[in-house]
């Protein structure tokens, strides 16, 4: 596979608003790729099209060699994705949501999830509704990492994280890429991601 993600001439409008205008990019394997842009620039729209969660008006997207229009479900099964505002079941505990999601994955998912949450110093018995924004982001990141996906897509991943955790998290993405995994992150924080990204768009 030459590119993990490939966008060719991707365009999308919402009424009179142009979200994407003939966007083309290629994401090589084993890299930390940063898509930079101010809020409202169309980064989330591009990610949703890549994952088959939205349709483009023109152009095409492929992820892991699969066409996003035709194989969205297959792509989402192979990708770890953390949206900017993760939706979590508030009535569950940190451990319970990991156990629940593990039912959709193979053996070892819950153990990896617990390892990630412990690394983030999350309490397994804490109700998600009681967690801060930053702690909820850590739960979402733990869920995305637990399946050890070849591609991790993170939309504004450090939003709500304190400075120390943010730095540790971004450095861990560099370590992840060093193992041959690919990390795609979108952000409006240029200084933050330029330090860790191999490729910036």
Buried (B, 14 or more C-beta within 10 A) or exposed (E): EEBBBBBBBBBBEEEEEEBBEEBEBBBBBBBBBBBBBEEEBBBBBBBBBBBBBBEBEEBBBBBBEBBBEEBBEBBBEBBBBBBBBBEBEEEBBBBBBBBEBBEEBEEEBBEBBBEBBEEBEBBEEBEBEEBEEBBBBBBBBBBBBBBBBBBBBBBBBBBBBEEEBBBEBBEBBBEBBEEEBBBBBBBBEBEBBEEBBBBEB
